[in-house]
Amino acid sequence: MSRLRTCKSDSFFTGQSVCEIDYSRIRGMVLVEHGTTLNYESLSDLRAACHADLPDRAYGLPPIINWEPNGGEAQVSQIGYGPNSFNGMSPRTDALTLDAFRHYLRAQILNNANKVFDMYLFDDRNQLYGLTVSGSDTLAGIPVTIYPSGNDHSGASDKASLVVNVVYQDVEDYMKRLDVVPLDYEALTAIYGLMPVTLEKQGSSGNNYKVVEFYGKADATAKYGALLAGSAATSVMDGITAATYDATNNVLQLTVSTGSTPSLKKASVLCTNGIYGIEPHKA
């Protein structure tokens, strides 16, 4: 019996949706390690993913305010004297302008410029964009690499800006498999990128500490001091037995365990205790 070769038949439809997608409303982007599926089942799941231990963490980026596509156009060529025929899509790189220039984020993007991530997108109507997966209701991320551009300083005609350039690894596959799912929660409120911070002792004596951002050394005590102190202090900090927040002087007053150096617990633990957006800096 002969071995028969068959060609897969793809369906073809040209209908219109009763609820068309407005791609101009995309505002959020989350990157995950390539081959990893983002858990977006609930707001708490998405938020926890953004604070998860490495390598399972999802990396939320700041809000997107403008999107400029570049490339991804049909390529055609002629065979002999025959008609032009389609032979693929040109490479595509999209320029996503973020809401503000951040030097430390540019540095991190540069450090990972050749790394492949899987990208998920979110719009302001609580819809998630990704790639459809056969036999599954869960979307996969879009394989991309990223690199930064933009202006460090405001000029005569525009302000300082940070642009994340998204390089599609297979633009044709992206176009064929792009899909959207609705979420039943305010997704943009659950997207976090984490800022590394340290606990820095104030003065040579006493037990006053500040929460200090590692990049730029901004004092974040006013934002996080009250959250870190109180009855749950030992759940979110190591090397202490108690903590209070002195709002008047804007310092954390820590009772330090003998022979210990106070430090924050990892981001996943902080998240479980209702503290979002920071993690302890690791040298």
One Martini backbone bead per residue (centre of mass of N, CA, C, O) as a GRO file, in nm:
protein
  283
    1MET     BB    1   0.096   0.037   0.023
    2SER     BB    2   0.072   0.357  -0.013
    3ARG     BB    3   0.206   0.660   0.078
    4LEU     BB    4   0.019   0.936   0.169
    5ARG     BB    5  -0.016   1.270   0.077
    6THR     BB    6  -0.116   1.555   0.271
    7CYS     BB    7  -0.307   1.857   0.288
    8LYS     BB    8  -0.382   2.104   0.479
    9SER     BB    9  -0.698   2.250   0.554
   10ASP     BB   10  -0.795   2.574   0.559
   11SER     BB   11  -0.987   2.793   0.677
   12PHE     BB   12  -1.240   3.042   0.544
   13PHE     BB   13  -1.320   3.370   0.664
   14THR     BB   14  -1.524   3.704   0.632
   15GLY     BB   15  -1.633   3.804   0.881
   16GLN     BB   16  -1.796   3.990   1.150
   17SER     BB   17  -1.783   4.123   1.444
   18VAL     BB   18  -1.981   4.231   1.722
   19CYS     BB   19  -1.675   4.287   1.868
   20GLU     BB   20  -1.449   4.487   1.803
   21ILE     BB   21  -1.115   4.559   1.800
   22ASP     BB   22  -0.912   4.813   1.976
   23TYR     BB   23  -0.573   4.854   1.942
   24SER     BB   24  -0.539   5.155   2.057
   25ARG     BB   25  -0.594   5.049   2.376
   26ILE     BB   26  -0.319   4.967   2.438
   27ARG     BB   27  -0.125   4.977   2.772
   28GLY     BB   28  -0.004   4.682   2.830
   29MET     BB   29   0.300   4.495   2.941
   30VAL     BB   30   0.416   4.148   2.947
   31LEU     BB   31   0.694   3.955   3.048
   32VAL     BB   32   0.823   3.629   2.975
   33GLU     BB   33   0.959   3.353   2.967
   34HIS     BB   34   1.039   3.151   2.733
   35GLY     BB   35   0.768   2.915   2.740
   36THR     BB   36   0.584   3.075   2.928
   37THR     BB   37   0.285   3.088   3.118
   38LEU     BB   38   0.051   3.308   3.199
   39ASN     BB   39  -0.122   3.397   3.498
   40TYR     BB   40  -0.469   3.536   3.432
   41GLU     BB   41  -0.727   3.444   3.595
   42SER     BB   42  -0.657   3.672   3.807
   43LEU     BB   43  -0.557   3.939   3.975
   44SER     BB   44  -0.384   3.781   4.185
   45ASP     BB   45  -0.229   3.612   3.975
   46LEU     BB   46  -0.095   3.844   3.818
   47ARG     BB   47   0.040   3.980   4.058
   48ALA     BB   48   0.203   3.731   4.150
   49ALA     BB   49   0.368   3.700   3.886
   50CYS     BB   50   0.518   3.986   3.931
   51HIS     BB   51   0.639   3.843   4.227
   52ALA     BB   52   0.788   3.609   4.151
   53ASP     BB   53   1.007   3.381   4.140
   54LEU     BB   54   1.282   3.289   4.005
   55PRO     BB   55   1.186   3.225   3.664
   56ASP     BB   56   0.850   3.300   3.705
   57ARG     BB   57   0.846   3.587   3.627
   58ALA     BB   58   0.669   3.880   3.560
   59TYR     BB   59   0.716   4.171   3.343
   60GLY     BB   60   0.618   4.481   3.413
   61LEU     BB   61   0.532   4.763   3.237
   62PRO     BB   62   0.478   5.058   3.168
   63PRO     BB   63   0.280   5.258   3.020
   64ILE     BB   64   0.129   5.293   2.708
   65ILE     BB   65   0.106   5.581   2.466
   66ASN     BB   66   0.255   5.450   2.204
   67TRP     BB   67   0.222   5.304   1.859
   68GLU     BB   68   0.480   5.188   1.620
   69PRO     BB   69   0.495   5.038   1.332
   70ASN     BB   70   0.755   4.819   1.159
   71GLY     BB   71   0.662   4.642   0.914
   72GLY     BB   72   0.504   4.354   0.818
   73GLU     BB   73   0.522   4.301   0.503
   74ALA     BB   74   0.457   4.202   0.202
   75GLN     BB   75   0.622   3.961  -0.004
   76VAL     BB   76   0.716   3.974  -0.350
   77SER     BB   77   0.752   3.757  -0.649
   78GLN     BB   78   0.894   3.652  -0.952
   79ILE     BB   79   0.848   3.376  -1.179
   80GLY     BB   80   0.974   3.468  -1.429
   81TYR     BB   81   0.675   3.535  -1.628
   82GLY     BB   82   0.509   3.538  -1.395
   83PRO     BB   83   0.346   3.611  -1.133
   84ASN     BB   84   0.309   3.735  -0.852
   85SER     BB   85   0.421   3.611  -0.524
   86PHE     BB   86   0.395   3.504  -0.215
   87ASN     BB   87   0.694   3.499   0.039
   88GLY     BB   88   0.617   3.678   0.288
   89MET     BB   89   0.729   3.857   0.570
   90SER     BB   90   0.852   4.117   0.700
   91PRO     BB   91   1.012   4.246   0.930
   92ARG     BB   92   0.920   4.338   1.278
   93THR     BB   93   0.912   4.666   1.451
   94ASP     BB   94   0.798   4.799   1.749
   95ALA     BB   95   0.713   5.123   1.894
   96LEU     BB   96   0.702   5.176   2.250
   97THR     BB   97   0.576   5.430   2.435
   98LEU     BB   98   0.625   5.549   2.736
   99ASP     BB   99   0.525   5.762   3.003
  100ALA     BB  100   0.846   5.761   3.077
  101PHE     BB  101   1.162   5.837   3.165
  102ARG     BB  102   1.400   5.561   3.249
  103HIS     BB  103   1.719   5.479   3.311
  104TYR     BB  104   1.694   5.196   3.453
  105LEU     BB  105   1.519   5.061   3.234
  106ARG     BB  106   1.710   5.094   3.001
  107ALA     BB  107   1.935   4.923   3.125
  108GLN     BB  108   1.773   4.657   3.144
  109ILE     BB  109   1.710   4.630   2.843
  110LEU     BB  110   2.006   4.622   2.751
  111ASN     BB  111   2.082   4.362   2.921
  112ASN     BB  112   1.824   4.212   2.736
  113ALA     BB  113   1.835   4.249   2.412
  114ASN     BB  114   1.888   3.919   2.322
  115LYS     BB  115   1.635   3.824   2.464
  116VAL     BB  116   1.379   3.593   2.480
  117PHE     BB  117   1.042   3.669   2.494
  118ASP     BB  118   0.707   3.672   2.618
  119MET     BB  119   0.421   3.854   2.502
  120TYR     BB  120   0.181   4.057   2.669
  121LEU     BB  121  -0.137   4.223   2.626
  122PHE     BB  122  -0.318   4.527   2.734
  123ASP     BB  123  -0.620   4.686   2.781
  124ASP     BB  124  -0.869   4.931   2.890
  125ARG     BB  125  -1.089   4.663   2.862
  126ASN     BB  126  -0.982   4.392   2.972
  127GLN     BB  127  -0.775   4.276   2.749
  128LEU     BB  128  -0.603   3.995   2.608
  129TYR     BB  129  -0.293   3.938   2.429
  130GLY     BB  130  -0.214   3.659   2.206
  131LEU     BB  131  -0.169   3.312   2.147
  132THR     BB  132  -0.303   3.060   2.007
  133VAL     BB  133  -0.387   2.724   2.130
  134SER     BB  134  -0.421   2.416   2.056
  135GLY     BB  135  -0.658   2.288   2.286
  136SER     BB  136  -0.671   2.585   2.423
  137ASP     BB  137  -0.772   2.870   2.636
  138THR     BB  138  -0.473   2.951   2.660
  139LEU     BB  139  -0.251   3.192   2.615
  140ALA     BB  140   0.024   3.284   2.450
  141GLY     BB  141   0.305   3.426   2.389
  142ILE     BB  142   0.508   3.663   2.215
  143PRO     BB  143   0.789   3.635   2.045
  144VAL     BB  144   1.062   3.846   2.167
  145THR     BB  145   1.259   4.129   2.138
  146ILE     BB  146   1.451   4.398   2.302
  147TYR     BB  147   1.494   4.764   2.272
  148PRO     BB  148   1.617   5.085   2.314
  149SER     BB  149   1.486   5.425   2.301
  150GLY     BB  150   1.520   5.776   2.273
  151ASN     BB  151   1.514   6.051   2.513
  152ASP     BB  152   1.676   6.198   2.778
  153HIS     BB  153   1.586   6.486   2.672
  154SER     BB  154   1.444   6.768   2.632
  155GLY     BB  155   1.323   6.953   2.369
  156ALA     BB  156   1.175   7.177   2.156
  157SER     BB  157   0.938   6.937   2.067
  158ASP     BB  158   1.015   6.732   2.309
  159LYS     BB  159   1.024   6.489   2.536
  160ALA     BB  160   1.129   6.274   2.728
  161SER     BB  161   1.196   5.923   2.629
  162LEU     BB  162   1.075   5.576   2.621
  163VAL     BB  163   1.157   5.307   2.400
  164VAL     BB  164   1.012   4.996   2.308
  165ASN     BB  165   1.152   4.757   2.105
  166VAL     BB  166   0.973   4.514   1.910
  167VAL     BB  167   1.088   4.190   1.808
  168TYR     BB  168   0.975   3.968   1.594
  169GLN     BB  169   1.036   3.628   1.542
  170ASP     BB  170   0.727   3.566   1.402
  171VAL     BB  171   0.510   3.745   1.226
  172GLU     BB  172   0.331   3.534   1.088
  173ASP     BB  173   0.245   3.380   1.339
  174TYR     BB  174   0.121   3.622   1.482
  175MET     BB  175  -0.102   3.679   1.266
  176LYS     BB  176  -0.237   3.389   1.282
  177ARG     BB  177  -0.258   3.373   1.630
  178LEU     BB  178  -0.400   3.608   1.715
  179ASP     BB  179  -0.556   3.688   2.034
  180VAL     BB  180  -0.855   3.736   2.248
  181VAL     BB  181  -0.931   3.801   2.599
  182PRO     BB  182  -1.142   3.835   2.857
  183LEU     BB  183  -1.153   4.015   3.163
  184ASP     BB  184  -1.287   4.027   3.518
  185TYR     BB  185  -1.066   4.267   3.554
  186GLU     BB  186  -0.827   4.509   3.650
  187ALA     BB  187  -0.541   4.457   3.493
  188LEU     BB  188  -0.359   4.720   3.517
  189THR     BB  189  -0.347   4.694   3.843
  190ALA     BB  190  -0.160   4.410   3.826
  191ILE     BB  191   0.084   4.556   3.698
  192TYR     BB  192   0.435   4.483   3.767
  193GLY     BB  193   0.727   4.641   3.853
  194LEU     BB  194   1.042   4.608   4.010
  195MET     BB  195   1.206   4.765   4.288
  196PRO     BB  196   1.501   4.789   4.421
  197VAL     BB  197   1.581   4.760   4.774
  198THR     BB  198   1.691   4.910   5.086
  199LEU     BB  199   1.815   4.896   5.419
  200GLU     BB  200   1.906   5.204   5.584
  201LYS     BB  201   2.102   5.326   5.813
  202GLN     BB  202   2.072   5.594   6.057
  203GLY     BB  203   2.347   5.634   6.159
  204SER     BB  204   2.558   5.502   6.423
  205SER     BB  205   2.296   5.506   6.594
  206GLY     BB  206   2.050   5.318   6.652
  207ASN     BB  207   1.717   5.210   6.470
  208ASN     BB  208   1.717   5.372   6.201
  209TYR     BB  209   1.535   5.342   5.887
  210LYS     BB  210   1.549   5.312   5.529
  211VAL     BB  211   1.383   5.314   5.220
  212VAL     BB  212   1.590   5.239   4.932
  213GLU     BB  213   1.655   5.297   4.622
  214PHE     BB  214   1.899   5.177   4.424
  215TYR     BB  215   1.802   5.361   4.194
  216GLY     BB  216   1.888   5.694   4.289
  217LYS     BB  217   1.818   5.697   4.607
  218ALA     BB  218   1.530   5.694   4.687
  219ASP     BB  219   1.287   5.773   4.926
  220ALA     BB  220   1.041   5.507   5.030
  221THR     BB  221   0.923   5.528   5.324
  222ALA     BB  222   0.645   5.671   5.296
  223LYS     BB  223   0.520   5.428   5.129
  224TYR     BB  224   0.639   5.158   5.315
  225GLY     BB  225   0.660   5.183   5.625
  226ALA     BB  226   0.369   5.106   5.730
  227LEU     BB  227   0.362   4.827   5.583
  228LEU     BB  228   0.621   4.702   5.735
  229ALA     BB  229   0.501   4.755   5.989
  230GLY     BB  230   0.408   4.597   6.273
  231SER     BB  231   0.274   4.281   6.318
  232ALA     BB  232   0.409   4.194   6.015
  233ALA     BB  233   0.721   4.246   6.013
  234THR     BB  234   0.837   3.943   6.040
  235SER     BB  235   0.709   3.863   5.750
  236VAL     BB  236   0.895   4.097   5.574
  237MET     BB  237   1.145   4.065   5.777
  238ASP     BB  238   1.479   4.024   5.849
  239GLY     BB  239   1.647   4.058   6.162
  240ILE     BB  240   1.381   4.087   6.345
  241THR     BB  241   1.119   4.158   6.612
  242ALA     BB  242   1.050   4.467   6.537
  243ALA     BB  243   0.821   4.743   6.416
  244THR     BB  244   0.813   5.097   6.339
  245TYR     BB  245   0.647   5.402   6.232
  246ASP     BB  246   0.784   5.730   6.187
  247ALA     BB  247   0.618   5.991   6.047
  248THR     BB  248   0.765   6.248   6.140
  249ASN     BB  249   1.066   6.119   6.044
  250ASN     BB  250   1.058   5.898   5.833
  251VAL     BB  251   1.097   5.606   5.996
  252LEU     BB  252   1.232   5.302   6.081
  253GLN     BB  253   1.187   5.110   6.381
  254LEU     BB  254   1.420   4.865   6.479
  255THR     BB  255   1.438   4.538   6.616
  256VAL     BB  256   1.734   4.384   6.638
  257SER     BB  257   1.887   4.109   6.601
  258THR     BB  258   2.134   3.941   6.714
  259GLY     BB  259   2.373   3.966   6.462
  260SER     BB  260   2.195   4.131   6.259
  261THR     BB  261   2.063   4.218   5.929
  262PRO     BB  262   1.840   4.393   5.790
  263SER     BB  263   1.574   4.261   5.568
  264LEU     BB  264   1.405   4.179   5.302
  265LYS     BB  265   1.191   3.993   5.165
  266LYS     BB  266   1.073   3.851   4.916
  267ALA     BB  267   0.840   3.940   4.683
  268SER     BB  268   0.634   3.708   4.731
  269VAL     BB  269   0.599   3.777   5.035
  270LEU     BB  270   0.515   4.069   5.011
  271CYS     BB  271   0.262   4.017   4.842
  272THR     BB  272   0.111   3.838   5.050
  273ASN     BB  273   0.131   4.119   5.247
  274GLY     BB  274   0.056   4.380   5.054
  275ILE     BB  275   0.342   4.430   4.894
  276TYR     BB  276   0.417   4.638   4.614
  277GLY     BB  277   0.698   4.692   4.377
  278ILE     BB  278   0.918   4.530   4.551
  279GLU     BB  279   1.268   4.440   4.622
  280PRO     BB  280   1.547   4.304   4.714
  281HIS     BB  281   1.864   4.372   4.683
  282LYS     BB  282   2.108   4.213   4.467
  283ALA     BB  283   2.451   4.194   4.412
   0.00000   0.00000   0.00000
